[in-house]
Amino acid sequence: MKSGFWKQRRVVVTGGAGFLGSYVVERLRAAGCQSIEIPRSAEYDLRDRAAIRKLYDAARPDSVIHLAAVVGGIGANRENPGRYFYDNLIMGVELVEEARKRGIEKFVALGTICSYPKHTPVPFREEDLWNGYPEETNAPYGLAKKMMLVQSQSYREQYGLNSIFLLPVNLYGPRDNFDLHSSHVIPALIRKCVEAVRRNESAIEVWGTGRATREFLFADDCARGILMAAESYDSSEPVNLGAGFEISIIDLAHLIARLTGFKGDLKWDASKPDGQPRRCLDVSRAKERFGFTAEVGFEEGLRRTIEWYKAFGASAPGAAL
């Protein structure tokens, strides 16, 4: 990151109180940023144009980092396709439009790996983003987020808005969402294994067949990549943010079981969906364009996440038993 870049800048971080947002805000503060506005939903409904105007009036930002999203795991996506489509679409549309009107210097839009077509060849290259329809269970969310790419590119072409679009892979780390109803796979498996050890249970249930593969990026690594892009990247070509590896869900489950000390059985519920068959990113563009590569090794990141959950699990989001 550039020394002194953030010290005089005024920044809005939507979703700044959330999982990834908390790491971005920490890194902004560490870089000397003195003016960070974190809109909370009780005060600013980011689906509402008037609320966005109020936010921009109050914050007068030079940069907007849009991380806010209505999101969850496979189960939550299946239950809320309409809500996930509308809320995510309208937030992006209105935030970017108002930024354009005000001449905000930089808009950083966070997309999602769910935007890629269901059967994208591995590793996912940014050029493949439009070569098919996303995996059905999270397509509404993925497509809503992908519209920010269209908006970013068209607004740069017509209005000169300096907007960039980043595609982070699945994130994990301390402070993740451990609510089994809405969490993603890593926090769900950590919670199930840790609680099974505490209760001396002999088995846990895992969704799907275990054959699907995923790539994971430590949340603080992602935050570092976002700020590097915000500082140095000035193109609307989409950029993957990932770690560049692939692990099957069955191997992931066994790894988390080992790291948590769970020695029982893994019972696979094949009636539940696997989601996208494979996910692994080509991460060369991020390295070439703004020098980002992941630093935290996967086992090290899992250990940190497990330690955090063991220490703070009772107060973690959704973790009350």
Kinemage of the C-alpha trace (Angstrom):
@kinemage 1
@onewidth
@group {chain A} dominant
@subgroup {mainchain}
@vectorlist {calphas} color= white
{ca met a 1} P 0.000 0.000 0.000
{ca lys a 2} L 1.155 3.536 -0.769
{ca ser a 3} L 2.541 5.494 2.159
{ca gly a 4} L 0.357 8.486 3.037
{ca phe a 5} L -2.238 7.820 0.339
{ca trp a 6} L -5.215 7.628 2.706
{ca lys a 7} L -4.302 10.315 5.238
{ca gln a 8} L -6.175 13.175 3.600
{ca arg a 9} L -8.914 11.173 1.950
{ca arg a 10} L -12.553 11.008 3.018
{ca val a 11} L -13.941 7.494 2.556
{ca val a 12} L -17.377 5.879 2.734
{ca val a 13} L -17.261 2.138 3.407
{ca thr a 14} L -20.685 0.578 2.936
{ca gly a 15} L -20.827 -2.649 4.881
{ca gly a 16} L -17.971 -1.310 7.016
{ca ala a 17} L -19.505 -2.814 10.146
{ca gly a 18} L -19.688 -6.243 8.545
{ca phe a 19} L -17.235 -9.103 8.249
{ca leu a 20} L -15.009 -7.985 5.366
{ca gly a 21} L -15.754 -4.325 6.069
{ca ser a 22} L -14.273 -4.498 9.554
{ca tyr a 23} L -10.921 -5.520 8.063
{ca val a 24} L -11.046 -2.796 5.422
{ca val a 25} L -11.794 -0.167 8.078
{ca glu a 26} L -8.971 -1.458 10.293
{ca arg a 27} L -6.525 -1.196 7.407
{ca leu a 28} L -7.754 2.301 6.488
{ca arg a 29} L -7.216 3.459 10.056
{ca ala a 30} L -3.781 1.839 10.171
{ca ala a 31} L -2.933 3.737 6.958
{ca gly a 32} L -3.791 7.024 8.658
{ca cys a 33} L -7.256 7.692 7.202
{ca gln a 34} L -8.961 10.190 9.501
{ca ser a 35} L -12.388 10.372 7.851
{ca ile a 36} L -14.218 7.068 7.461
{ca glu a 37} L -18.005 6.996 7.246
{ca ile a 38} L -19.624 3.629 7.964
{ca pro a 39} L -23.346 3.884 7.137
{ca arg a 40} L -25.565 1.781 9.390
{ca ser a 41} L -28.879 0.441 8.129
{ca ala a 42} L -30.803 2.050 10.992
{ca glu a 43} L -29.838 5.474 9.653
{ca tyr a 44} L -29.251 4.875 5.943
{ca asp a 45} L -31.310 2.520 3.796
{ca leu a 46} L -28.924 2.100 0.865
{ca arg a 47} L -31.767 0.976 -1.374
{ca asp a 48} L -33.233 4.476 -1.093
{ca arg a 49} L -31.889 7.336 -3.218
{ca ala a 50} L -32.737 9.973 -0.632
{ca ala a 51} L -30.819 8.077 2.032
{ca ile a 52} L -27.789 7.812 -0.253
{ca arg a 53} L -27.920 11.546 -0.910
{ca lys a 54} L -28.061 12.147 2.836
{ca leu a 55} L -25.053 9.858 3.314
{ca tyr a 56} L -22.971 11.557 0.636
{ca asp a 57} L -23.969 15.002 1.910
{ca ala a 58} L -22.771 14.106 5.404
{ca ala a 59} L -19.588 12.261 4.441
{ca arg a 60} L -18.469 14.270 1.359
{ca pro a 61} L -16.365 11.302 0.242
{ca asp a 62} L -13.442 11.254 -2.153
{ca ser a 63} L -13.745 7.471 -2.350
{ca val a 64} L -16.583 4.994 -1.901
{ca ile a 65} L -15.833 1.337 -1.151
{ca his a 66} L -19.080 -0.560 -1.638
{ca leu a 67} L -18.980 -3.796 0.333
{ca ala a 68} L -22.571 -3.909 1.585
{ca ala a 69} L -24.509 -6.954 0.438
{ca val a 70} L -27.477 -9.046 1.392
{ca val a 71} L -25.890 -12.474 1.286
{ca gly a 72} L -25.849 -15.962 2.789
{ca gly a 73} L -25.029 -19.569 2.077
{ca ile a 74} L -26.821 -21.929 -0.292
{ca gly a 75} L -29.843 -22.347 1.974
{ca ala a 76} L -30.342 -18.611 2.438
{ca asn a 77} L -29.981 -18.014 -1.307
{ca arg a 78} L -32.634 -20.629 -2.071
{ca glu a 79} L -35.070 -19.038 0.377
{ca asn a 80} L -34.535 -15.400 -0.679
{ca pro a 81} L -33.894 -15.177 -4.442
{ca gly a 82} L -36.112 -12.149 -4.975
{ca arg a 83} L -34.801 -10.229 -1.993
{ca tyr a 84} L -31.181 -11.012 -2.802
{ca phe a 85} L -31.688 -9.861 -6.392
{ca tyr a 86} L -33.521 -6.616 -5.644
{ca asp a 87} L -31.621 -5.424 -2.588
{ca asn a 88} L -28.175 -6.005 -4.073
{ca leu a 89} L -29.082 -4.642 -7.488
{ca ile a 90} L -30.692 -1.453 -6.259
{ca met a 91} L -27.934 -0.648 -3.752
{ca gly a 92} L -25.305 -0.773 -6.467
{ca val a 93} L -27.352 1.129 -9.029
{ca glu a 94} L -28.228 4.000 -6.704
{ca leu a 95} L -24.809 4.317 -5.022
{ca val a 96} L -22.962 4.456 -8.335
{ca glu a 97} L -25.472 6.820 -9.954
{ca glu a 98} L -25.252 9.304 -7.101
{ca ala a 99} L -21.453 9.015 -7.077
{ca arg a 100} L -21.452 9.854 -10.763
{ca lys a 101} L -23.643 12.904 -10.244
{ca arg a 102} L -21.336 14.224 -7.524
{ca gly a 103} L -18.077 13.562 -9.312
{ca ile a 104} L -16.736 11.290 -6.579
{ca glu a 105} L -13.116 10.485 -7.423
{ca lys a 106} L -13.123 6.697 -6.979
{ca phe a 107} L -15.835 4.071 -6.639
{ca val a 108} L -14.737 0.578 -5.660
{ca ala a 109} L -17.457 -2.006 -6.359
{ca leu a 110} L -17.215 -5.478 -4.831
{ca gly a 111} L -18.781 -8.195 -6.934
{ca thr a 112} L -18.947 -11.902 -6.148
{ca ile a 113} L -17.536 -15.166 -7.390
{ca cys a 114} L -21.186 -16.260 -7.720
{ca ser a 115} L -21.375 -14.133 -10.881
{ca tyr a 116} L -19.324 -16.623 -12.878
{ca pro a 117} L -21.133 -19.148 -15.105
{ca lys a 118} L -21.940 -22.489 -13.488
{ca his a 119} L -19.524 -24.445 -15.654
{ca thr a 120} L -16.705 -21.942 -16.012
{ca pro a 121} L -13.409 -23.691 -16.868
{ca val a 122} L -10.973 -23.778 -13.949
{ca pro a 123} L -9.175 -21.549 -13.196
{ca phe a 124} L -11.819 -18.840 -13.643
{ca arg a 125} L -10.511 -16.097 -15.901
{ca glu a 126} L -12.167 -12.694 -15.954
{ca glu a 127} L -12.730 -13.111 -19.708
{ca asp a 128} L -15.099 -16.026 -18.948
{ca leu a 129} L -17.503 -13.944 -16.876
{ca trp a 130} L -20.171 -13.714 -19.582
{ca asn a 131} L -19.869 -17.204 -21.065
{ca gly a 132} L -22.963 -18.713 -19.429
{ca tyr a 133} L -25.536 -18.527 -16.653
{ca pro a 134} L -24.487 -18.680 -12.970
{ca glu a 135} L -25.193 -21.674 -10.722
{ca glu a 136} L -28.943 -21.629 -10.123
{ca thr a 137} L -29.054 -21.463 -6.318
{ca asn a 138} L -27.196 -18.153 -6.182
{ca ala a 139} L -27.790 -16.748 -9.671
{ca pro a 140} L -30.087 -13.874 -8.563
{ca tyr a 141} L -27.439 -12.614 -6.139
{ca gly a 142} L -24.593 -13.140 -8.589
{ca leu a 143} L -26.370 -11.405 -11.466
{ca ala a 144} L -27.432 -8.449 -9.304
{ca lys a 145} L -23.832 -7.885 -8.297
{ca lys a 146} L -22.587 -8.336 -11.868
{ca met a 147} L -24.749 -5.432 -12.995
{ca met a 148} L -22.326 -3.155 -11.141
{ca leu a 149} L -19.691 -4.234 -13.648
{ca val a 150} L -21.942 -3.155 -16.532
{ca gln a 151} L -22.668 0.107 -14.748
{ca ser a 152} L -19.007 0.682 -13.926
{ca gln a 153} L -17.908 0.166 -17.514
{ca ser a 154} L -20.692 2.189 -19.098
{ca tyr a 155} L -20.306 5.065 -16.627
{ca arg a 156} L -16.553 5.189 -17.209
{ca glu a 157} L -17.156 5.321 -20.969
{ca gln a 158} L -19.887 7.985 -20.905
{ca tyr a 159} L -19.177 10.020 -17.768
{ca gly a 160} L -15.532 9.318 -16.943
{ca leu a 161} L -16.388 7.870 -13.529
{ca asn a 162} L -13.320 6.151 -12.077
{ca ser a 163} L -15.073 2.991 -10.955
{ca ile a 164} L -13.418 -0.405 -10.510
{ca phe a 165} L -14.951 -3.851 -10.066
{ca leu a 166} L -13.353 -6.584 -7.945
{ca leu a 167} L -14.396 -10.237 -7.711
{ca pro a 168} L -13.369 -11.758 -4.381
{ca val a 169} L -13.490 -15.512 -3.956
{ca asn a 170} L -15.123 -17.107 -0.877
{ca leu a 171} L -13.846 -15.362 2.251
{ca tyr a 172} L -13.199 -16.699 5.737
{ca gly a 173} L -11.554 -15.601 8.974
{ca pro a 174} L -12.192 -14.416 12.517
{ca arg a 175} L -15.476 -12.504 12.989
{ca asp a 176} L -17.232 -14.467 10.219
{ca asn a 177} L -20.951 -15.304 10.389
{ca phe a 178} L -21.403 -18.559 12.333
{ca asp a 179} L -25.199 -18.717 12.096
{ca leu a 180} L -25.880 -22.183 10.677
{ca his a 181} L -28.969 -20.889 8.860
{ca ser a 182} L -27.076 -18.323 6.799
{ca ser a 183} L -23.343 -19.037 7.128
{ca his a 184} L -20.965 -20.232 4.458
{ca val a 185} L -19.193 -23.558 4.580
{ca ile a 186} L -16.074 -22.781 6.641
{ca pro a 187} L -17.758 -21.114 9.640
{ca ala a 188} L -20.542 -23.718 9.524
{ca leu a 189} L -18.059 -26.599 9.641
{ca ile a 190} L -15.979 -24.941 12.354
{ca arg a 191} L -19.033 -24.398 14.523
{ca lys a 192} L -20.338 -27.926 14.006
{ca cys a 193} L -16.961 -29.508 14.788
{ca val a 194} L -16.158 -27.342 17.811
{ca glu a 195} L -19.612 -27.850 19.315
{ca ala a 196} L -19.484 -31.595 18.632
{ca val a 197} L -16.182 -31.796 20.528
{ca arg a 198} L -17.634 -29.804 23.425
{ca arg a 199} L -20.680 -32.072 23.615
{ca asn a 200} L -18.772 -35.280 22.948
{ca glu a 201} L -20.949 -36.004 19.900
{ca ser a 202} L -19.993 -38.789 17.520
{ca ala a 203} L -21.064 -37.254 14.181
{ca ile a 204} L -21.890 -34.033 12.347
{ca glu a 205} L -24.008 -33.466 9.246
{ca val a 206} L -22.493 -31.845 6.168
{ca trp a 207} L -24.488 -30.608 3.176
{ca gly a 208} L -24.030 -32.111 -0.282
{ca thr a 209} L -21.777 -34.842 -1.580
{ca gly a 210} L -18.449 -33.219 -0.757
{ca arg a 211} L -17.325 -33.407 -4.394
{ca ala a 212} L -17.622 -29.689 -5.138
{ca thr a 213} L -14.436 -27.652 -4.899
{ca arg a 214} L -13.838 -24.163 -3.560
{ca glu a 215} L -11.116 -21.569 -3.192
{ca phe a 216} L -10.882 -19.446 -0.058
{ca leu a 217} L -9.235 -16.110 0.737
{ca phe a 218} L -8.476 -14.886 4.250
{ca ala a 219} L -10.602 -11.779 4.872
{ca asp a 220} L -7.720 -9.544 5.921
{ca asp a 221} L -5.835 -10.509 2.769
{ca cys a 222} L -8.895 -9.485 0.772
{ca ala a 223} L -9.064 -6.147 2.584
{ca arg a 224} L -5.428 -5.479 1.696
{ca gly a 225} L -6.162 -6.309 -1.950
{ca ile a 226} L -9.168 -3.979 -2.025
{ca leu a 227} L -7.130 -1.031 -0.766
{ca met a 228} L -4.259 -1.780 -3.136
{ca ala a 229} L -6.750 -1.699 -6.011
{ca ala a 230} L -8.387 1.461 -4.681
{ca glu a 231} L -4.984 3.152 -4.651
{ca ser a 232} L -3.491 1.927 -7.912
{ca tyr a 233} L -6.032 0.369 -10.281
{ca asp a 234} L -7.895 2.640 -12.694
{ca ser a 235} L -9.758 0.438 -15.162
{ca ser a 236} L -13.234 -1.059 -15.294
{ca glu a 237} L -11.940 -4.449 -16.421
{ca pro a 238} L -13.009 -6.878 -13.656
{ca val a 239} L -10.291 -8.289 -11.404
{ca asn a 240} L -10.330 -11.526 -9.411
{ca leu a 241} L -9.138 -11.450 -5.810
{ca gly a 242} L -8.190 -14.900 -4.607
{ca ala a 243} L -5.495 -17.206 -3.336
{ca gly a 244} L -5.173 -19.379 -6.445
{ca phe a 245} L -5.842 -22.841 -5.000
{ca glu a 246} L -8.696 -25.364 -5.003
{ca ile a 247} L -9.883 -27.761 -2.300
{ca ser a 248} L -12.813 -30.196 -2.324
{ca ile a 249} L -15.470 -29.791 0.343
{ca ile a 250} L -14.785 -33.313 1.588
{ca asp a 251} L -11.088 -32.506 2.047
{ca leu a 252} L -12.014 -29.204 3.674
{ca ala a 253} L -14.331 -30.953 6.133
{ca his a 254} L -11.642 -33.464 7.098
{ca leu a 255} L -9.086 -30.664 7.479
{ca ile a 256} L -11.356 -28.638 9.770
{ca ala a 257} L -12.184 -31.781 11.755
{ca arg a 258} L -8.463 -32.405 12.276
{ca leu a 259} L -7.706 -28.803 13.248
{ca thr a 260} L -10.606 -28.690 15.736
{ca gly a 261} L -9.857 -32.121 17.221
{ca phe a 262} L -13.160 -33.641 16.054
{ca lys a 263} L -12.669 -37.372 15.548
{ca gly a 264} L -16.261 -38.413 14.798
{ca asp a 265} L -18.053 -39.204 11.556
{ca leu a 266} L -18.986 -36.823 8.768
{ca lys a 267} L -22.503 -37.644 7.562
{ca trp a 268} L -23.070 -36.269 4.072
{ca asp a 269} L -26.617 -35.188 3.192
{ca ala a 270} L -26.647 -35.679 -0.580
{ca ser a 271} L -30.225 -34.375 -0.766
{ca lys a 272} L -28.783 -30.896 -0.185
{ca pro a 273} L -27.212 -29.035 -3.131
{ca asp a 274} L -23.476 -28.842 -3.748
{ca gly a 275} L -23.707 -25.441 -5.410
{ca gln a 276} L -21.294 -24.591 -8.219
{ca pro a 277} L -19.259 -27.719 -9.132
{ca arg a 278} L -15.828 -26.059 -9.005
{ca arg a 279} L -14.364 -22.703 -8.010
{ca cys a 280} L -10.783 -21.658 -8.448
{ca leu a 281} L -9.597 -18.308 -9.769
{ca asp a 282} L -6.915 -17.168 -12.137
{ca val a 283} L -5.354 -14.477 -9.932
{ca ser a 284} L -2.717 -13.221 -12.379
{ca arg a 285} L -4.514 -9.977 -13.291
{ca ala a 286} L -4.504 -8.690 -9.690
{ca lys a 287} L -0.785 -9.371 -9.425
{ca glu a 288} L -0.041 -7.744 -12.766
{ca arg a 289} L -2.251 -4.667 -12.376
{ca phe a 290} L -1.693 -3.713 -8.731
{ca gly a 291} L 0.698 -6.220 -7.200
{ca phe a 292} L -1.695 -8.228 -5.044
{ca thr a 293} L -1.017 -11.793 -3.956
{ca ala a 294} L -2.455 -13.618 -0.954
{ca glu a 295} L -0.132 -13.917 2.032
{ca val a 296} L -1.951 -15.969 4.700
{ca gly a 297} L -1.626 -19.727 4.179
{ca phe a 298} L -4.859 -21.699 4.270
{ca glu a 299} L -4.127 -23.849 7.320
{ca glu a 300} L -2.804 -20.824 9.190
{ca gly a 301} L -5.961 -18.882 8.347
{ca leu a 302} L -8.156 -21.768 9.469
{ca arg a 303} L -6.258 -22.034 12.757
{ca arg a 304} L -6.769 -18.318 13.426
{ca thr a 305} L -10.470 -18.628 12.627
{ca ile a 306} L -10.926 -21.690 14.848
{ca glu a 307} L -9.064 -20.028 17.721
{ca trp a 308} L -11.247 -16.957 17.392
{ca tyr a 309} L -14.448 -19.008 17.403
{ca lys a 310} L -13.329 -20.988 20.453
{ca ala a 311} L -12.588 -17.733 22.290
{ca phe a 312} L -15.535 -15.639 21.162
{ca gly a 313} L -18.037 -18.123 19.742
{ca ala a 314} L -20.760 -17.337 22.253
{ca ser a 315} L -20.822 -13.728 21.045
{ca ala a 316} L -20.177 -14.457 17.356
{ca pro a 317} L -22.925 -13.493 14.874
{ca gly a 318} L -25.622 -16.144 15.020
{ca ala a 319} L -23.612 -18.364 17.347
{ca ala a 320} L -25.939 -18.372 20.353
{ca leu a 321} L -27.065 -21.924 21.013
